[in-house]
Amino acid sequence: MRFFLLLNFLLFFLEANNLESPDINNSREIVKEDDKNITSEDVEHPDENVIIVKDNSGLSADEVRQKATESDKKNINLSKVENSWKNLSPTPVAYDWVQTKSGEWFKGEIKALFDDELEFDSDEVGLYVFDFEDVVQIKSYHIISVNIENLASFPGILRLKDEDLTIVQGENRYEFKRKDMVSFAPDGKNERNLWSGKATISFDFRSGNTNQYDYSAKINMQRRTSMSRLSFDYLGRITAKDDTETANDHRLNQKYDRYITKSFFWTPIFSEIYSDRYKNIDKQLTLGSGIGYTLIDTKKRTWSISGGPALLYTKYETVEANKSIDTFSPALELSTKYELELSKITDITYNYKLTYSDRAAGQYKHHMLLTLENELTSWFDLDITGIWDYILKPKESEDSSVPKQSDYQLLVGFTVEF
């Protein structure tokens, strides 16, 4: 336990010199075609923290696309086009287009931008994540909702070239700089477009001198919009040997984040459902709220911390005589996530979550995952994950036996991204 707490502090001091304060600008100038002003009718307030600038032109999505195409043509330098084919760019028809620093254009569908990572789905390369630093142009076909820092969310046709960002919305054009963007995602009329995920599931059957069955699964799903991120993480295993079960544990985490700035987010709700009969836990429910901050956000590394107060409910499988079989406890949950790109095909991800509660609920527990991700194709990976679960004060069962404090697990499996 002390080792991993020390590791987190070491990460902080090692990276402290690389931290950059977010560029927060409390005022933004909105540039619109024909010098029109935004009126109160143009602005939606779905809740007190979110402003959405609507398109009240009455134009259809196809008509807005036509406006964007006409704008593209106005910006073409014909003399340069005549001298070099490299200045030509595709016209979005049914697909979004992304250009990288190498000059290559990719055709597909924008999924989301967050933490300087652009998720892009292509028929040729599958679901692919671009480092946003490597992207020099974007021409969207779909309506994209763009979250501008400290201002509003703008749904429209997106045009990005180098550092200049333009959002075409009906007859109007909104112009910003690349650094003003917190995130963006499809406008949400097609719910499927907002979701992405990855799953690692493995089965192992053996028979003969030893009859053994092993099941393990690690699944992550995320729903992203320009203003928020909803994630679900499942981790589970069942093991049986010679018809005797030896392991049965399941963990489902949910987290809902709202973006405030590029670095700061708050979590209105996070939760966990956990069970492990061999740790004498029939079910354990955690529910809380908190805040988070991204300490590092570079091409090679990202590091974020989050946490907040929570309530913890635990129901045990068995307890000693005259002891309560369930407990309620206030708790404090803290977590950190560190990602490091070792190469173009290899990443390391470190997740560490600790929970403080009262003695009856175990007093202290942590859940740690260290994953080595090896990309085989754009949608198919080989992942190796080490897991360490620890509880300081396990609950005694009715026969006075005490579960071990630590549980270790190694998962090796193929991961499919979708």
N, C-alpha and C positions, 0 to 999 in steps of 0.2 A: 504494500500500500504506500509506504513512504517513498519507495523507489519511483513510483509513477507520479506521485505528487511532485517529487523533485524534478522529474523529467519535464513536467509542464512548466515549472519555473525556469528551468534551463532553456527551454524553447523560447520563453519570453525574453530572457536576457540575451540570448544568441541573436535573436531577430530584432531586438529593440532598435538598432541603428538603421534598420530597413523600413521602419514604420513611417508612413506619411500621413499627415493630417488630411482629412477629406477636404476637397475644395468646395466649401459651402458658400453659396452666393444667395443672399436672402432676396434678391430681386432679379428678375429676368425680363428682358425686353422681347415682346412677341411681335414679329414682323409679319404682316399680312399683306396679300396682294390688294391693290387699290386703296391701301392705307385705311382699311376698315377697323373698327374697334370691337372688342368683345363686349357683348351686353350680358345682362343677368340671365337672359333667356337662353344664351349659348352654353351656360354652365350648369352641370348637374352636381348635386351633392348627395351621393348615395349614403354617405355617413359623414360625420363632422370632420374626418381626417382625410377625405378623398375628394378631389375636384376633378371632374371629367369635362373637357371642353368638347361639346357636341358639334356634329355637322348638321346644320339646319338648312342646307342648300336645297334639300328635297331631291338631290341627284341619287341615282342608284349606284351600287358598287361598281358596275361596269362603266357608268358615266364618269365616276371619280377616277377610275383607271385611265380613261381616255384623256382626262385633264392632265394626269401625271405624264402620260406619253407625249402630249403636246408640249408640256413643259420641258421634257427631256430633249425634244427636237430643237427647242429654242436655245438650249445650252450647248449644242454640238458646234464645235469649231470646224466649219467645213473645210478650211484650208488644211487643217491638221489631218482630217479624215482622208483627204485626197493624197496626202503625203505618206500616211502610215495606216495599215489595217489595224494596228494595235489600239488605236483610239476608238474603234468601233465597240459597242457593247450591245448585249441582247435586249430585245423588247420583251418585257414580261407578258407571256400569254399562257395562262393556266398554271404557271409555276413562279416561285420566287427565285431570284438569282443572287449569288454571292461570289465576289471576286477576292482572291487572296493576293498576297504580295508577289507571288510567283507569276501573276498575270492570268492564272487559270480561273475560269468561270465554272460555278457549280449550280446545277438546276435542281430544284426540289421544293421543300416546304419548310419555312421557318417555324421552329417549335418554341424557342424562348432564348432570351439573353439575360443572364444573371451572373454576378461575380466574374465578369469579363470572360465568360464562356458562352459561345453561341451554339445552341443545339439546332441541328439542321438534318432533315430527313430527305434522302435522295434515293431514287430507284436504283442508281448505279452503286453508290457506296453505303446505302443503308443509313441508320441513325448515326450521325457523326458530330463530334464536339470540336468546334474551332476555337483556338485561342483568339479572342477578339482583337488582339494586337496584330494578328496576321491577316485580318479582314480589311480591305481598302475600299470596297464598294458593296452596297446592297441595293437591289432594286426589287421591291416587293410587288407581287401580284395581289396577294391577300391583304385585307384590311388589318393593320397592325396597331395595337394600342401601345403607345410609348410613354413611359413614366419619366417626366422631366423633374429633376431634383428641385425640391422646394417650390414647385409651381403647380403642376397638374398632370393628368393623363390625357393624351391626345390620340384618339383613334383616327387612322387615315392610311393613305398609301405612303410607304416609307422610301425615302431616297437618302443614301449615305454615300458621300465621296470624300475620302481622306478625313478631314476634320469637320466637314460641313454636313449638317443634318437638315433635311427638309421633310416636312409632313404635309402632304397634299390632302385637303379636306374640302370637297366640293369646289367652290370658286376660290377658296382661300388657301394660302400657303403659310405654314409656320416654320420659321428658320431658327435653328439653334446650333450649338457646337457639340461635337461628339462627347466631350467631357460632361455635358449637362445631363446625359442619359443615366438613369439608375438601372433601368431594365426595359424590356419590351417582350410582347407575346402576341399571338393572334387575338383578334378582338373578342373571340369567345362565342361566336354564333354557332360554331361547330365544336361541341364539347370535347370530342375525341382529340382535336388538335391541341388541347391544353395538357394532355396527359403524356407521360413517358415513364419508363421503368426498366428494371433489369432483374433477372432472376437466376439464382444458382440452386439447382435441385439435384440431389444425388441419391441413388438407391444401391444397396449392396446386399446380395443374397448369397449365402454360402450353405452348402449341405454336404453331408458325408460324415467324417469323424466329428465335425462340429456343425451344428445347425445355427446359423446366425443371420439376423436381419438388421440392417442399418438404414435409417432414413435421416437426411438432413436437408434443410432448405434455408436460403437467405434471399429475401425478396424486398426490393425497394420500388415504390411507386410515388410519383410526384405530379401534382397539378400546379402549373405555373400560369400566372397572369402578369400583367405589367406591374401590378401593385402587391402581389402576394404569392406565397408558396405554401402548398399543403403537401405534407409528405407522410407516407406510411412505410414502416420498416418491420418486417417479420423475420424472426430467427427461431428455428425449431429443430428438434431431433427426437427420434425414438430408436432405441436399440434393444434387441432381444437376443438372448443366447440360450439355445436348448430349451426353448419355450418359456424362458424366464426373462422378464423385462428387466433391463439394467439401467435404462435412462429414458426419461420422458419429460422434456421441458420445452416451453414455448414462450416467446416474448413478442409482443406487438406494441410498437411505439407509434404515436401520432404527434405531429407538430404542425402548427399553423403560424407562419411568420408574415408580418406586414412590413414592407420596405418603407423606411422613413428617409434615409439618405443612402448613398452607395455603401456606406460602412455601418450604419446604425439600423437595427430592426427591432421590433418588439413582437412578442409571442403572446397573443391573447389567450391561447390555450395550448397546453401540451399534456399528453397522457401516456400511460403505459399499462398494459395488461400482461401479467407474468404468472406462470405456474411452473412448479418443479416439485413433483411429489417426493423425489429423493433428497430434497432439501427441506421436506416437511411443509411445503407451501402449496396449499390447495389453489389459492388465487391471491394475487396481490395487485391492487389498483392504485395508481398514482395519478393525480390531477392537479395541475398548477398553471401558473402564468409567469412570464418573465420578460427579459430584454436580452439583446445580444449585440455584439460589436465585432466587425471584421478588422483584426489587427494588421494582417498582411494580405495583399491582393495583387500579386504579380503574375507574370506569365508562367513561372516555374512553381510558385508556392502560394498557397492560401492558408490562412489561420484565423479561426473565429472562436469566440467564447460566448457563452450564454448561460443564463440561470435565473432562478426565481423561487418564490415560496410555493409550497404544494401541500396537499393532504394525502396521506398514505393509509390505505386500508389493507389489512392482511388477514386472511383466514387460513388457519393451519390444518394439515391433515389430521394430526392427533396432538394432544397436549397432556401434560401431567394432570393427575387428579386435582380437582378444585381450581384449575387454571382456566382462564377464558380462552375459547378456541379462536377468537378474532380480536383484533385491536384496531383502533383509530389513532393516528399520530400526525401532528404537524411535521413538516419536513422542509428541507432546503435542498434544491437540486442545482448542481453546477455541471457544465459540460464544456468540452473543447473538441475542435476538429481541425486536424492539420493534414494538408495534402501537398505532396512533393512530386513533381514530374522528374523522374530519373532520366528518361529518354522519350522519344516520340511514341514508343509502344509500351513503356513501363511506368507505372505510377505507384506511389505508396500513400495509403490513407490511414490515419490514426484517429480513432474515436475513443473518447474517455468521458464517462458520465459517473458522477458520484452523488450519493443521496445521504444526507444526515437526517436522522429521526430520533425518537426516544428509544430507550433500551428495549422496551417490549417489542418494538418493530425491527430490532436488529442493530440499532444505534448508527451503524455506518455500513454502506454497501457500495460497490462500484461494478461497472460493466465496461470492459475494455475490448476493442477490436483493433487489430493491426492487419491490414490487407495489402498484399502485393498483387496489383492488377497488371496482367500481361495481355496486350491487345493482339489477337490472332487475325481478325478481320474487323471491319468497321462496326459489326454488330455482335461479334463472338469473341469472348475473352477467356483466358485461363486465370482464375483467381485462387490465391492461397491466403487463408484467413486464420490468424491465431486469436483465440478468445480467452479471456480471464474474467471470471465472475467471483466476487469476494463478498462475504458478509461477516462483520465483526462478531456478532453475537447470535449464532443460529439458535433456533427454538428447539428445546428438548421435546422429544416425542413421549407418548404415554409409557414407553418401556425405559425411559430415562436415557436413551441413546441420543447423542448430539451429532448432527450432520457436520461434515468437514467445512471449514471456512471457505476454502478455495475450490473452484471447479475450472478445469482447463479443457479446451477443445481445439482441434485443428481441422479446418475444412479445406479440401482441395477439390475444385470442381470447375466445370465449364459454365460460363455465364452468357446468357442471351439478353441483348438490349432490345427494347421495343418502344 
